[in-house]
Amino acid sequence: MSSILTNNSAMVALQTLKSINSQLGKTQSDIATGKTVANAKDNAAVWAISKVMETDQSAAKTIQSNLNVADATVGTARQGAEQITTLLKEVKDLALGATVSTADFGKIDTDIDGKLSQINAIITGTQMNGVNLLRTAGAAAGTTTLTAVGSLDRTAAGGTTAANTITVATVDLQANLGMAANDGTSTLFTGITNTTTAAAMVTNIETMINFAVNGAATLGSAGKRLNDQANFVGKLSDSLKSGIGSLVDADMEESSARLQALQTQQQLGIQALSIANQGPSAVMSLFR
């Protein structure tokens, strides 16, 4: 039955065309934004997951930067400890030179005092961003412990996070080398006046060298840990970014193919609607 009031064919064609236009608009949006889920309206669950992952990825990049700064701070202290080790070797050589009775004890003692003053200057001056890992802890020493967040541990997608911190304490070369007075002297060095005092000093300097070597090794291990953690967090950030992409990024090849197909369907839908709209006018021919 034909009717000039109700055109069922046109209604079907119109609904089909609306559906095609809706899909075409979504596909064009996917291509323009590069995302299949650009906002919460597209897919609320996936969007929420991706946003949580984005915050974790952003936090991981910040943590990586902080760990790199912490590694540089520890590296500064390690270099100071290594330089002190070198100076103590020179002090040991000077003391050994005084174990012969023909040595100029006064000159050797003066040279050693100069190197001890240099060591003290390294201890008090080896700091980065106000953190000194060679001094004895105390109000006058400033910050002598380094703490950095190594990761944020999330137990569930919507749960809270817990900070996993890395702490590096001072190796306290100031006290271990007997330089707590900050006057360029050491309680372990009482002066060289003869071969006997020189031989005694060699033993004390060996003790000082051992403290310096152990301190440098401890800082080296801490620096390696910070560096490894920074590398891991960097890889974690990349992994999270890849995961976010797999959730929300559009498949450009698929979207391109779908766009062409929908454009063709749109043209056919328009043509079908045009044909359906011609139906009532065809009834007019019956009245001629």
KOLSEMI-464364 format. One line per field, with one value per residue (C-alpha): x, z, y. Coordinates in Angstrom, 3 decimals. Example, Ala and Ser with C-alpha at 12.3 -4.5 7.8 and 13.67 -1.06 7.14 Angstrom:
<atoms>
east	[12.300_13.670]
up	[7.800_7.140]
north	[-4.500_-1.060]
</atoms>
This chain:
<atoms>
east	[0.000_1.226_0.553_1.215_1.181_3.494_6.580_8.013_10.793_11.959_11.924_14.062_16.449_16.638_17.442_20.087_21.625_21.661_23.456_25.996_26.584_27.070_29.657_31.296_31.549_33.122_35.619_36.554_37.056_39.287_41.431_41.555_42.468_44.353_42.286_39.309_38.681_39.280_36.966_34.811_31.784_33.514_34.122_33.929_35.675_38.599_38.973_39.147_41.793_43.850_43.760_45.020_47.796_48.611_49.081_51.364_53.335_53.736_54.785_57.330_58.966_59.207_60.624_63.204_64.344_64.575_66.567_68.994_69.521_70.000_72.510_74.433_74.425_75.805_78.273_79.579_80.179_81.819_84.240_85.099_85.787_87.934_89.940_90.437_91.711_94.264_95.421_95.742_97.953_100.168_100.153_101.164_104.071_105.222_105.015_106.972_109.580_110.035_110.881_114.522_116.655_117.990_114.504_113.490_110.770_109.648_109.134_107.281_105.060_104.220_103.396_101.100_99.344_98.661_97.152_95.013_93.689_92.899_91.080_89.060_88.121_86.944_84.808_83.098_82.770_81.591_77.882_75.159_71.902_72.847_73.347_76.744_77.296_80.831_80.186_79.069_75.331_74.366_72.622_75.796_76.457_73.142_71.560_73.698_71.122_69.680_66.166_64.546_61.325_62.249_58.738_55.044_53.601_49.922_48.042_44.915_43.739_41.606_43.593_46.091_49.807_52.688_56.017_59.072_62.030_65.784_67.875_71.607_73.179_76.409_79.598_80.865_84.475_84.687_84.485_86.115_89.190_89.281_88.465_85.379_87.003_86.843_90.261_92.245_93.746_93.077_93.108_94.655_97.655_99.680_102.695_106.011_109.161_111.284_111.261_109.258_106.383_106.556_106.138_103.203_101.631_101.840_99.590_97.098_97.060_96.302_93.239_92.231_92.706_90.515_87.708_87.999_88.019_85.038_83.164_83.794_82.731_79.525_78.677_79.495_77.054_74.368_74.945_74.662_71.374_69.983_71.121_69.629_66.348_66.248_66.737_64.005_61.550_62.316_61.475_58.349_57.272_57.731_55.762_52.898_52.855_52.659_49.844_47.882_48.312_46.957_43.852_42.929_44.929_43.136_44.253_44.871_44.866_41.529_40.063_41.137_39.528_36.354_36.197_36.200_33.568_31.305_31.648_30.479_27.602_26.697_26.431_24.271_22.129_21.513_20.587_18.253_16.563_16.128_14.494_12.240_11.132_10.119_7.585_4.661_5.187_4.860_1.285_0.397_0.706_-2.419_-4.490_-3.444]
up	[0.000_-0.905_1.292_0.877_4.687_5.833_3.863_5.613_3.032_3.614_7.394_7.097_4.702_7.013_10.100_8.145_6.934_10.501_11.719_8.928_9.631_13.341_12.599_10.062_12.626_15.170_12.602_11.565_15.255_15.700_12.760_13.890_17.532_16.956_19.742_19.832_23.442_23.589_26.511_29.138_26.792_24.312_26.875_30.546_31.922_29.489_29.816_33.633_33.476_30.963_33.126_36.177_34.032_32.714_36.254_37.039_33.852_34.623_38.190_36.905_34.693_37.661_39.885_37.223_37.121_40.920_41.003_38.442_40.669_43.691_41.728_40.854_44.532_45.645_42.755_44.002_47.465_45.961_43.956_47.106_48.987_46.118_46.091_49.845_49.320_46.834_49.263_52.085_49.868_49.416_53.190_53.683_51.256_53.156_56.475_55.045_53.887_57.523_58.695_57.762_60.257_57.611_56.783_57.273_59.850_60.143_56.397_56.106_59.042_57.406_54.084_55.822_57.684_54.346_52.892_55.988_55.599_51.968_53.037_55.553_52.865_50.589_53.382_54.231_50.608_48.912_48.704_46.077_46.653_50.318_50.868_52.199_52.633_54.038_57.142_60.601_61.106_63.105_62.860_61.762_59.014_57.233_55.461_55.711_54.624_51.130_50.664_47.268_46.190_44.152_43.027_43.758_44.465_43.449_44.788_42.642_39.740_41.990_45.179_46.966_46.307_48.707_48.249_48.130_49.229_48.915_51.728_51.601_54.936_55.396_55.441_58.042_56.917_59.077_62.290_60.918_59.855_63.172_61.627_63.615_64.781_61.235_61.760_59.178_61.756_62.610_65.989_64.244_63.206_66.173_64.242_63.027_64.924_64.459_62.884_65.757_65.423_61.638_61.901_64.268_61.857_58.978_60.978_61.699_58.073_57.014_59.243_57.640_54.154_55.062_56.204_53.037_50.744_52.504_52.362_48.632_48.046_50.047_48.055_44.838_45.711_46.602_43.345_41.377_43.087_42.308_38.691_38.257_39.809_37.526_34.498_35.703_36.342_32.865_31.325_33.494_32.190_28.597_29.352_30.870_27.866_25.548_27.651_27.492_23.730_23.378_25.311_23.666_20.456_17.142_14.562_11.738_8.982_10.180_10.636_7.154_5.607_7.667_6.612_2.931_3.469_5.463_2.875_0.235_2.481_3.059_-0.665_-1.105_1.888_0.409_-2.897_-1.169_0.749_-2.470_-4.143_-1.121_-1.163_-4.831_-3.909_-2.929_-5.988_-8.165_-6.837_-8.501_-11.882_-11.046_-11.009_-14.407]
north	[0.000_3.447_6.465_10.155_10.575_7.806_6.853_3.793_3.385_6.951_6.443_3.309_5.048_8.073_5.963_4.080_7.336_8.721_5.602_5.862_9.564_8.809_6.134_8.428_11.210_8.843_7.553_11.098_11.951_8.879_9.980_13.626_12.854_9.606_8.020_5.705_6.763_10.511_11.248_9.539_9.595_7.275_4.504_5.448_2.330_2.380_6.156_5.896_3.153_5.100_8.246_6.357_4.905_8.391_9.712_6.771_7.362_11.067_10.262_7.729_10.381_12.764_10.020_9.192_12.831_12.957_9.725_11.142_14.193_11.920_9.835_13.002_14.049_10.690_10.791_14.142_12.673_9.589_11.716_13.641_10.389_9.113_12.352_12.035_8.482_9.807_12.503_9.963_7.837_10.874_11.426_7.799_8.216_11.313_9.467_6.561_9.056_10.082_6.565_7.156_9.060_11.455_12.802_16.424_15.722_19.324_19.742_16.423_17.322_20.653_18.971_16.503_19.323_20.985_17.829_17.310_20.852_20.041_16.859_18.836_21.352_18.517_17.032_20.319_21.455_18.266_18.966_19.226_21.054_21.402_17.655_16.583_12.845_13.157_15.253_14.276_14.656_17.729_21.078_22.845_20.297_20.815_17.852_14.717_12.123_11.763_10.376_9.857_8.159_5.102_4.156_4.490_1.050_0.739_-2.287_-1.808_0.348_2.544_2.047_4.216_4.241_3.731_5.485_3.230_5.370_4.983_6.487_7.148_8.090_10.008_7.920_10.427_10.754_13.838_11.789_8.626_10.594_12.458_15.859_16.782_20.038_21.526_23.149_21.188_18.813_15.192_13.490_10.490_12.584_13.752_15.001_13.553_14.409_11.285_7.834_6.374_8.838_8.435_4.658_5.108_7.565_5.077_2.729_5.525_6.625_3.049_3.244_6.556_5.130_2.161_4.495_6.586_3.540_1.982_5.293_5.679_2.056_2.568_5.685_3.869_1.085_3.620_5.486_2.229_1.448_4.894_4.649_1.172_2.315_5.369_3.118_0.759_3.593_4.960_1.580_1.392_4.796_3.623_0.453_2.439_4.755_1.756_0.292_3.524_3.566_0.035_1.096_4.394_4.861_4.451_1.891_4.349_1.708_0.322_3.809_4.845_1.773_2.287_5.953_5.046_2.346_4.683_7.445_4.979_3.853_7.498_8.145_5.027_6.047_9.477_7.874_5.371_8.200_10.145_7.135_6.565_10.213_9.862_7.153_9.463_11.637_8.534_8.108_11.406_9.747_7.699_10.883_12.115]
</atoms>
